[in-house]
Structures are given as structure tokens and as C-alpha cells.
Amino acid sequence: MPSSTPSQGRVVAVTGACTYLGGELLRRLEEDPRYSRVYALDIRPPAEVGGKVDFIKLDLTQPTVDGELATLLAKTQVDTFVHGAFLSHPTHAAEWAHELEDVGTMHVLNACSGVQPKRLVMVSTTLVYGAHPKNPNFLTEDAELRGHRDSRFVNDKVRAERQVQRFAKEHPDVETCVLRFAPILGPTVSNMYTRFFSRPVAPVMMGHDPLMQFVHEQDAAWALQKAVDSHATGAFNIIGKGVLPYTTVLALLGRVPLPAPQIAWRQLTKVLWATQLVGSPPSFLDFLLYLCVADGARARRELGYAPRLSIKRTILDFLGIAPEDGATDVARAMG
């Protein structure tokens, strides 16, 4: 059964307020009368500022930020903390990314340990499961977080999740929830997958055609709002409706597949990544080799979240193709 809705007058703080999900959450909470104040925490102001949304400049890479954040939480009486300050695409600035995501999460949890909010929600990704030949058809939330031996982009998120798992055990009075989003696609979001699929050609590993899974940007934003509203705890896979083989996805996108042995693609991608000609590192190729598809039953059962838009509709929206009859109404109803 879905969790009950919150009482009047909740106060929320959001790190990563300038991300797609952060901005969408600010907009939705601004319109929701059950929330009285929302604090947008980021290094620059988001688009949605004003009304009940206050911007507070916060840099999670600074060594003293946990004390600054704890003071803010105590002063503003935040009851729900949403931690979404995570990169949506890999960067060559790997040390800075580590400071933001892994160490930044430590700062957030230090602050929340001292001034315990009632609820903590963290944004994560299904990529933490890793792409592996032994993965089952659908990964549940209790599956091992394999990460990737060569991807700091993925592994920093795995380390952040493990920190939150420890925090939840040590602070049982804080409702702690982690949302693992499938790759998000849509007409406005920007991330590693949208950049990859925007290129006219795409690598295909000869002999491999794994199933792929996405979540529409509007479904993703709705799921985050549901998690903030909820009392549910633990990890939840946030997925879209349906899966398709990788080559079928490329056909729908109108992209040209370029089959080659994986060793050839790895060598080429290594050079292209090193020279910053592509935005996806060689480690990403494993997700074109092996399954990394999540099961969404727990989110349906405990969060009351079920995807509304199909994988085909998601791909067409990403391409900017007008929706079929009725799809516009669904998207409008979602916010």
C-alpha cells in the first residue's frame, strides 16, 4: 500500500537544486500547499527561486561545510533533507567529482547525524548494480552493488550509497530512503545517456544486444516527489515501463549502428575519451555488453510509484516527436 501523505507545513532542504530532478522537485513543492518552506542548496541559484523557495549557496566540496549545514538545519527546522548533488555524466575532473559525491555525502550525513531530520532521501542510479554477465533479467534492490572496476563515476555513487546504509542503521529514527533511477531520458534532461544517444552513430559490440531500460524525465520527477511525500524507507528502483534490445533502441532513435569487436571499440573509446572528443568513458561500453535492468515492484508496492510512460514514448519524447493522442494528457497530469 502507498504511504500516507505528510502533514501541513513541512520544511525541505534540497542539495543539487540545479540538477534536473532538483529543479523539478522545487517546482512541485512550490505548488504544494503541504510544504511551507523549501531551501535550495547549491553553488548557484536554480531557476525556481521565490515564493516559498529560498536559495542558500552551499559547496559540498569545502572541508567545513558539514558544520555550516548542521547550523542551517537547526536554524530552519528542516524535517526532510533531499540529497541530490550528484553528477549526471562522467567528468575528467575525477578528484573534484569524488570530493563532491563521496566526501560531499559524508558532509551531508555528518550534519544529519548532529541535527536529525525526520526524513532523508538520496538520489542514486541503477548503474550502481553494474553491468555484469551474471546479472539476472531484473535486479531487485537487495542485489549486490557491483559498481564498475574502472568507473569512478559509478563507484563514487556506490560509496555514497554505502555511507547512507550505515547512517540508516546508526540512526533508525531518521526515515532514510534511496532512489535508484534507471537512465533518465526526455526532452529537457541532460546526462550521459542523452549525450550518447544524441550522436548520429553508436557502437555495437559484436555478438551482444542487451536489453535496455529508461525512465521518462516526468516519471522520474514524480517518483522523487512521491518519495518526499512518503514514509517509506530503504532502497527503491525507479524505472520506466518496458525494456527493449539496444539495437531496437538505436532503430527507434534513427541512429546508425556500427558493429565491431569489443576490443576495437574499447581501444577507440579510450582514445576519444582521453582527447575529450566523446562524453562517455570506455567503462560505459560494459552497459552495451551486459544486462543492467532493474525490477520496479518494490517502488510500486511501498512508494505507490508505477511508471506511466512507455519506453517507446520516452524515446520519442527525447527525440522531440509529438506525442500520440492521449500521451499529452498523461504528461500534463503528472505535473
C-alpha positions in Angstrom: 0.0 0.0 0.0 1.3 3.6 -0.7 2.5 5.5 2.3 0.4 8.2 3.9 0.7 11.8 2.9 2.6 14.4 5.1 1.0 16.9 7.4 0.8 20.6 6.8 3.8 22.9 6.9 6.8 20.7 6.1 10.2 22.2 5.5 12.5 20.6 2.9 16.2 21.2 2.0 17.5 20.1 -1.4 21.1 19.7 -2.4 21.7 19.6 -6.1 19.0 22.1 -6.6 20.3 23.0 -10.1 20.0 19.4 -11.4 17.0 18.3 -13.4 15.5 16.4 -10.6 16.3 19.1 -8.0 14.7 21.8 -10.1 11.6 19.7 -10.8 11.2 19.0 -7.1 11.5 22.7 -6.2 8.8 23.5 -8.7 6.4 20.8 -7.4 7.0 21.6 -3.8 6.4 25.3 -4.5 3.0 24.4 -5.8 2.1 22.0 -3.0 0.4 23.7 0.0 1.5 21.0 2.4 5.1 22.4 2.2 5.7 25.8 3.9 9.4 26.4 3.1 12.0 24.9 0.7 15.7 25.6 0.8 17.6 25.2 -2.4 21.2 24.3 -1.7 23.8 24.6 -4.5 26.7 26.6 -5.7 24.5 28.7 -7.9 20.8 29.7 -7.7 18.3 27.4 -9.6 15.7 28.7 -11.9 12.9 28.1 -9.3 13.6 30.7 -6.6 11.0 32.9 -4.9 7.7 32.2 -3.2 8.5 29.6 -0.6 11.8 28.6 -2.2 15.0 30.2 -0.7 18.4 29.8 -2.3 21.4 29.2 0.0 24.8 28.9 -1.5 26.5 25.7 -0.4 29.6 24.0 -1.7 29.8 20.3 -0.6 33.5 20.1 -1.6 34.5 22.5 1.2 36.0 20.9 4.3 33.9 22.8 6.9 30.6 22.5 5.1 29.2 19.9 7.5 29.2 22.4 10.4 27.7 25.1 8.1 25.0 22.6 7.0 24.2 21.5 10.6 23.7 25.1 11.7 21.4 25.7 8.8 19.3 22.6 9.6 19.0 23.5 13.2 18.1 27.1 12.4 15.5 26.4 9.7 14.0 23.3 11.4 14.2 21.2 8.2 12.2 18.0 8.6 13.1 16.5 5.2 16.6 16.5 3.6 16.9 15.6 -0.1 20.4 14.8 -1.2 20.7 15.1 -5.0 24.1 16.7 -5.5 25.4 14.0 -7.9 26.8 14.3 -11.4 24.7 13.1 -14.3 27.6 12.5 -16.6 31.3 11.5 -16.2 34.0 14.2 -16.0 37.7 14.2 -16.4 37.9 16.2 -13.1 37.7 12.9 -11.2 39.2 14.2 -8.0 36.7 17.0 -7.8 33.8 14.6 -8.6 35.0 12.4 -5.7 35.0 15.3 -3.3 31.5 16.3 -4.4 29.8 12.9 -4.3 31.7 10.7 -1.9 33.1 13.2 0.5 30.2 15.5 0.0 27.8 12.8 1.1 29.9 12.3 4.2 29.5 16.0 5.0 25.7 15.7 4.5 25.5 12.7 6.8 27.7 14.3 9.4 25.3 17.3 9.5 22.2 15.0 9.6 23.8 13.0 12.4 24.0 16.0 14.6 20.7 17.6 13.7 18.5 14.7 12.8 15.8 15.5 10.2 12.7 13.3 10.3 13.4 12.1 6.7 16.4 11.7 4.4 16.0 11.0 0.7 19.0 10.4 -1.6 19.2 10.3 -5.4 21.1 7.3 -6.9 21.2 5.3 -10.0 20.6 1.7 -11.2 24.2 1.9 -12.6 25.4 1.0 -9.1 24.4 -2.6 -9.8 27.0 -2.7 -12.6 26.7 -4.3 -16.0 27.7 -8.0 -15.5 27.3 -11.2 -17.4 25.9 -12.9 -14.2 23.1 -10.3 -13.7 19.6 -11.7 -13.7 17.0 -10.4 -16.1 15.7 -8.0 -13.4 17.7 -6.8 -10.5 15.9 -6.3 -7.2 17.0 -3.8 -4.5 18.9 -6.4 -2.5 21.2 -7.3 -5.4 24.9 -6.7 -4.9 26.1 -3.2 -5.8 29.0 -4.3 -8.0 29.8 -0.8 -9.4 32.5 -0.9 -12.0 36.2 -1.6 -11.6 37.2 1.2 -13.9 34.4 3.8 -13.4 34.8 6.5 -10.7 31.6 8.0 -12.0 29.7 4.8 -10.8 31.9 3.9 -7.9 31.6 7.2 -6.1 27.8 6.7 -6.1 28.3 3.2 -4.7 30.4 4.6 -1.9 27.8 7.3 -1.2 25.1 4.6 -1.0 27.1 2.5 1.4 27.5 5.6 3.6 23.8 6.1 3.7 23.2 2.4 4.5 25.5 2.8 7.6 23.7 6.0 8.5 20.3 4.3 8.4 21.5 1.6 10.7 23.0 4.1 13.2 20.1 6.5 13.1 16.9 4.4 13.0 14.8 7.4 14.0 15.5 9.0 10.6 13.4 7.7 7.7 16.1 7.0 5.2 15.2 6.4 1.5 17.4 5.9 -1.6 16.0 6.1 -5.1 18.0 4.3 -7.8 16.9 5.8 -11.1 17.2 4.0 -14.4 18.8 6.2 -17.0 16.6 9.2 -17.4 15.5 10.3 -20.9 13.3 13.1 -22.0 13.1 16.4 -24.0 14.8 18.6 -21.4 17.1 16.4 -19.2 20.8 16.3 -19.9 23.0 13.4 -18.8 25.4 10.7 -20.1 22.7 8.8 -21.9 21.1 11.8 -23.6 24.6 12.9 -24.8 25.4 9.4 -26.0 22.1 9.0 -27.9 22.4 12.4 -29.5 25.3 11.3 -31.6 24.3 10.1 -35.2 26.2 6.8 -34.9 26.5 4.4 -32.0 28.9 1.5 -31.2 27.5 -2.1 -31.1 29.6 -4.8 -29.5 29.5 -7.7 -32.0 27.5 -10.7 -30.6 25.9 -8.5 -27.8 22.5 -6.9 -27.8 21.4 -6.3 -24.1 18.0 -5.2 -23.0 17.9 -1.5 -22.1 15.7 0.4 -19.6 15.0 4.1 -19.2 12.7 6.2 -17.2 10.9 9.3 -18.6 12.0 12.5 -17.0 8.4 13.3 -15.9 8.1 9.8 -14.3 11.4 10.3 -12.5 10.4 13.7 -11.1 7.1 12.3 -10.0 8.8 9.4 -8.2 11.1 11.8 -6.3 8.1 13.8 -5.2 6.4 10.6 -4.1 9.5 9.7 -2.0 9.5 13.1 -0.3 5.8 12.7 0.5 6.2 9.1 1.7 7.3 7.5 5.0 8.8 4.5 3.1 12.4 3.6 3.9 15.2 1.6 2.1 16.3 1.5 -1.5 13.8 1.7 -4.4 14.4 1.1 -8.2 12.7 3.9 -10.2 12.2 2.5 -13.7 10.2 3.2 -16.8 7.6 1.0 -18.5 9.1 -1.8 -20.6 12.5 -2.8 -21.9 13.9 -3.0 -25.4 17.1 -4.5 -27.0 19.8 -2.0 -27.6 19.7 -2.3 -31.4 15.9 -1.7 -31.3 16.5 1.5 -29.3 19.0 2.6 -31.9 16.5 1.9 -34.6 13.8 4.0 -32.9 16.3 6.8 -32.4 17.3 6.7 -36.0 21.0 6.2 -35.1 23.4 4.3 -37.3 24.8 1.2 -35.5 28.5 0.4 -36.0 29.2 -3.2 -35.1 32.8 -4.1 -34.2 34.6 -6.4 -31.8 34.5 -5.0 -28.3 38.3 -4.8 -28.0 38.3 -2.5 -31.0 35.6 -0.3 -29.5 37.5 -0.1 -26.2 40.7 1.0 -27.8 38.9 3.6 -29.9 36.8 4.9 -27.0 39.8 5.1 -24.8 41.5 7.5 -27.2 38.3 9.5 -27.8 37.7 9.9 -24.1 41.3 10.9 -23.4 41.1 13.6 -26.0 37.7 14.7 -24.8 36.0 14.0 -28.1 33.2 11.9 -26.5 31.4 12.2 -23.2 31.3 8.5 -22.3 34.4 6.7 -21.0 35.5 3.2 -22.0 33.8 1.7 -18.9 30.4 2.7 -20.3 30.8 0.1 -23.0 30.1 -2.7 -20.5 26.5 -1.3 -20.3 26.3 -2.1 -24.1 27.5 -5.6 -23.4 25.6 -6.9 -20.4 22.3 -6.5 -18.7 21.7 -3.9 -16.1 17.9 -3.9 -15.8 16.1 -3.2 -12.5 12.8 -4.5 -11.1 10.3 -1.9 -10.0 7.9 -4.0 -7.9 9.1 -2.6 -4.5 8.6 1.0 -5.6 5.1 0.1 -6.8 4.2 -1.6 -3.6 5.7 0.7 -1.0 6.1 4.1 -2.7 2.9 3.9 -4.8 5.1 4.7 -7.8 4.5 3.0 -11.1 5.8 4.3 -14.5 3.2 5.9 -16.7 5.1 6.4 -19.9 6.4 3.5 -22.1 10.0 3.1 -23.2 8.9 3.9 -26.8 7.1 7.1 -25.7 10.1 8.0 -23.7 12.4 7.7 -26.7 10.0 9.6 -28.9 9.8 12.4 -26.4 13.6 12.5 -26.2 13.6 13.0 -30.0 11.0 15.8 -29.7 8.4 13.8 -31.7 4.8 14.9 -31.0 3.0 12.5 -28.6 0.2 10.3 -29.8 -3.4 11.0 -28.8 -3.7 10.8 -25.0 0.0 10.9 -24.1 0.0 14.7 -23.7 -2.8 14.4 -21.2 -0.8 11.8 -19.2 2.3 14.0 -19.1 0.2 17.0 -18.1 -1.5 15.1 -15.3 1.9 14.2 -13.9 2.9 17.8 -13.5 
